Amino acid sequence: MTAAATIANAPSPRRSSMRRDRKRALVWSYVFLVIFVIFFLTPPMYMIITSLKTSAEDLGGDQPWWVLNPTLQNYIEILTSSTYLTFSATPRWSRWQWSS
């Protein structure tokens, strides 16, 4: 083997540097994506978990992220409440009119 053949087969340092930079950028992209998902999806997830708890379980405060006895009672209560149905049936624009 000649020196010219050895040099031709050697990987270019510039190419490996670009691959390393791309890999580093991909890792940082995933890090920021995970942070974004945690920051923006935690509140809705907590609201759904809390809505499936009983009032006593919610106020107990022992395990805020775990539902021991899931129930749909909160949804049943609000959908059968006449106050909620009256309020939701009122057009939105009429609630904020100026009183004269």
HUNORWO-V219272 format. One record per backbone hydrogen bond with DSSP energy under -1.0 kcal/mol. NH is the residue of the N-H (numbers start at 1). CO is the residue of the C=O. Records with the same first field share a line. If there is no record, write none. Layout:
NH->CO, CO
//
This chain:
6->2
7->3
8->4
9->5
16->12
17->13
18->14
19->15
20->16
21->17
22->18
23->19
24->20
25->21
26->22
27->23
28->24
29->25
30->26
31->27
32->28
33->29
34->30
35->31
36->32
37->33
38->34
39->35
40->36
41->37
42->38
45->41
46->42
47->43
48->44
49->45
50->46
51->47
53->50
58->54
59->55
60->56
71->52
76->72
77->73
78->74
79->75
80->76
85->81
86->82
87->83
88->84
89->85
//
